[in-house]
């Protein structure tokens, strides 16, 4: 952080220049570190602004055309799109007094530096999913090749999903996401909603001990089980059929979803995984899961298919295509014509290109 703060010192000493810098520090007195660092470069406090967003930095330039506003664009990969949008908006609005000092840092380089240290004692990293949503996972592959230790016989990539596999969920879904929503939005559901967040490493180890050749493992975090199934179907170029009535949804989560018009399958979890395993290994895997505290309610919810990718029907002929959730879930529209799900439908998941066929 400090070298980047000092790199802006030249701008801070210039006449009629304002520095705009977001603060991602502690919520208590968040400006202290940036302000003290800039103070060391002789920047006057009146020349340093802490906007709430990149758009506010652009607006600052628009409101003060007599000042050159230099936006201190620092952060990891997830901040890059917003910073790029600031440049785009400034150009659209014809602002010639707005500029950006690009000071982004990369997660893989930070990981590389830590693991390469002779004093390193870290055994593993939890890669940030929101960073992967911007950059993908390819940037971690060289790190895995250099430092990773993958047990022999273990390959749980989504591309290994195979027609005939059964799809397993490790337990009731949606509780973590609904609990967070309840606290964040101040919603009351008549019962206290608490997160069931827990580490899954012990459960995964038990599953691998029971059957080494698990085909796919995915944690159902952002986007919930739906996002995990869509990722598996797309990577494996297969279809996945699941029966809604088999999905384990706690009563309080179901009530909250019904009240808010949300889909429990798309709500984030922090202690649930999705797995696909060959049919002949099902009993061994489920037995190991049921013997573990975090897998007592594990169950089969569907299967992997290749005959009609992404399409499934019930005995009554009803079917629905499920796609990757976009954005954050919001309460249902008040429009009575808005579509709703029907209990007991069979849903299908698969790549759109396959469904079009």
N, C-alpha and C positions, 0 to 999 in steps of 0.2 A: 504493500500500500504506500509506504513512505516514498520510494523512488518515483512513483507516479504522481504523488502530491507535489514533489519538488519539480517534476517536469513541467508543471503548469505555472511555475513561479515567474517565468518570462512574461506570460500573459497578465498575471496579477499585478505586475509593476507597470504595465502599459497604461497610457492615459485613456480614460473613458471606456475601460473594459470591466465587465462584470463576469464573475465566475459563477456558473450554476452547477451544483453538484447534488445528486440524490444521496440520501444517507440510508445505508442498510445496516447500520450499527444497532446497538442496544436500543430498545424502545424508550429507555430512560436516558434523557439528554442525548439524543441521537447525533447531534451536530458536533459534539465536543471534539471527536477525533479529527474530523475533517477541518473544523475551524482552527484547532490548535496546530495542525500540520500546515495549513495555509498561513497562519500567523507567523510561523517560522520563516516563511518566504517573504515576509514584509507586506503581505496582502492586508488591506484594511478590511475590518469586519463589514463595513458598509458596501464593499465591493463583492461580497460573497453571499450568494442566495442559495437556499435549500428548497427547491420546488418539490411539490408532492408527486409530480410525474414528469415524464419527458415532454408531454404536451404543454405543461405549465412553463417549461423552459422556453419552448417556442413562443408561447403567448407573451412571456417576459420580453423577448426581443421585439415582438410586434408592438407592444405597449411603449417601448422606449427605443425608438429608432435612432436616437442620438448616442446610444451605447452599443458597443460590440459585446454580445453575449456569447461566451465560450462555455459550451456544455461539456462538463467533465464526465465522459461516457465510460464508466468503469463497471465491471461486473463479469459474471460468467456467461456462458453461451445463451442463457435464457433472456438476458437483457439486450442482446444484439438486435432482435427484430424490432423492439420498441425504439431503440436508438436509431436504427435505420429509418423507421417511420418518422422520427423527428426531423431527420434530414430531408425526407421526401416532402413532409408538410411545409417545412420552411421554404423549399424550392417552389412548391405550388403557390405559396402566398407571396412569393417574390421578396423574401426577407434577405437582404444582403448583409445584415448585421448579426447573423447567427452562424456559428461554426461549432464543430465538435472535435474535441481532443479524444480520439479513440484509444481507450486503455483497457480493452477487454483481456481477460485471462481465460485459460482453458482448463477444464477439469482433468483431462488426461495428463497434461503436463504437471499438474499439482500431484496427481497420483504417482507419476513417474519419479518426481523429486522425492516424495516420501519413501517409496519402496527402495529407491536407489541409495538412500542414506545408510551409512554403515551402522548407525544406531537404531535403525528401523525395527520395531517390534510388532508391526501391524500384520495380521494374518489374512485379512480380506477387506474388501470394500463393498458397501452397498451403493451401487451406481444410482445416481439421481435420475428418476424416471422423467422428470420435467425437462432435464437437459437432453435426454435421449429423444424426447418428442421434437426437439429442434434439430439435433445433429444426427440422430440415429444411433445405432450401436456399433457401427463399423470402426469408430475411433478407439474403441476399447480392445479390439481384436489384437493389435500389436502388443498391447500390455499383457494380455492373457498369454500370448505366444512367448513373451519374454519371462514373465514372472509367475503365471498361473500354474497351479497344480490341480489337474483334473483327475480324479480317481479313474483307474483303468476300467473300461467297460461302461462308463457313464456318459451318455449323450442325450441331453434333454431339450434339444432345440425344437422349436415349433414345426420346423420343416419335416420332422420325423413322424408326424401324425400319419397314421396308416389306416386305410379303410378296414373296418372290422374292430378297431380299438373301441373300448368303452371309455366314456368321459366321466370322471369322478370330481366331485366337489368335496372339500375336506370338512365342511360343516355349514351351519346356518349363516346366511349372508346378510349384508346390509347394515348390521348393527353399528359398526364404526362410523360409517358415513352419516347415518341418521343422527347418531349422538353428536357428531361434530356440527351438523346442520342445526340441531336443537340448541346447542350452546351459542353458536355464532349468530343465529337469527333470533334468539330469545323465544323459541317456540315451546309450547307446553303440550304434551300428548297424554296427560293423565297418569304418567308413570315416569320415573327417572330413567333417562336413556344414558347408558354408559358405554364407552368404547371397549371392545373386546380385543384390542391390539395385543399381539403376542409374537415372539420370534418363532419361525417355522423350521429352524435348522434341525431341531430334534426330531420333529415329525418326518422331515425329508430323509434324515439318516435312517430312521426306522423303516421307511418305505424302500429305500435302496438296499437295506440289509435283507428285506424280504424278497426283493426282485431287482436285480442290478440293471436290467435292460428296460427301465421305464422309458417310454417313448417321448413324452412331453411333460414338463412341469412349468406352470406359470402362476405367479401370485396375482390375485385378482384385485389390484389396487385401483388406480384411477381408471374410471370407465367400467369398473366392476367385472363381473363374470362375462358380461356381453363383450367387452373389449378384449378380454383374454381369448374367448372363443373365436372372435373375428380375426385376431392376430394368428391364431393357430391355423384356422381355415385358409387364410391368405398365404401363409408361409408354406403350408403343406400342400396347397392346391387341391384341397379336399372339401367336402361338405361336412357339417356337423349338425345333427338333429338332436334336439333335446325336448323333453316333455315338461311343460310348465308345472304340472301338478307334482312333479318329482323334486322341484327346487325347494330346498329347506329355507324357509323364510320365517323368522320368529314372529309371533303374533303382534308384538308391539311395533316391529318394523313394518309389517304388513298394514297395520292400522295407520301408521304415519304416512306410508306411501299412498294409501287409499285417500287419506285426507288431503294430501298435497298434490295428488295426481302424478306421482313418480313411479318409476319402474325399479323394483328392488334389484333386478339383474344388472342394472347400470350404475348402482351406487357403489362407491369405493369401499374396499375392505383393507384391513391391515393385518389380518391373521388367517386368511383363507387362500387356499391354492386350488388350481385346476390341473388335473392330470389326465393324460390318455395312456392307457395300458392295454396290452394284448388281452384278449378274452381269457386265454388259458392261465393268465397270471392274476386275474381279478380276485380270486378268493385269498391268495397270499397277501396281496397288497392291501385289500380292505381289512383283512385280519390284523395286519400290522398297524394300520391306521386306527382301528377301533381299540387297540390296546394302548394307544398313546392318548394322553389327556386332551390334546388339541385335535384329535381325529375321531373321537367317540361317535360323532354324528355324521361321519363321512358316508357319502352315498353316491350311487350311479344316477346320473341325470340324463344320459344320452349316449350317442354312438357316433363314430366317424364313418362316413359313407363316401362312395365315389360314383354310384350309379346315377344319382340325381343331385349333384353338388348344390348345397344351399336350399334345397326344396324338400319339404316333408309334409305329409298329410295325415290327418286322423281318420278314424272310421267314418266321420261325418264329412270328410273332404275339406275341412278348414285348415288353412296354413297361413303363415306370415313370415316374411323375410326380415331378418334382423341385421342392422348395419352398425358400424362403429359409432358409439355415442359422440356427439359433437358438442363442445362447450360444457357448461355446467347445467345440471338438471334444475329446472325451475318449476314452480307450481303450475298445474294444468290451466289451460285457457278456460275462461268462463263461457266461451262459445259452445253452445249445446251441440253444434255440428262437429266439434273437434273429435277426432277418432279416439277410441279407447280399446284396451285389450280385453279379451274375453277369457275367463278362466277355463282351463282344460285344453287350450289350443296347443298344437305341436308347432314349435318354432324351428326355423332352419337358419343356419349361419353359413355363409360362404362368400367367396369373392364375387363382386358384381359381374365380372367378365364371364364367370361360369354360369351365373344365374341367367344372363342374357342369352346363353346358348339354349 
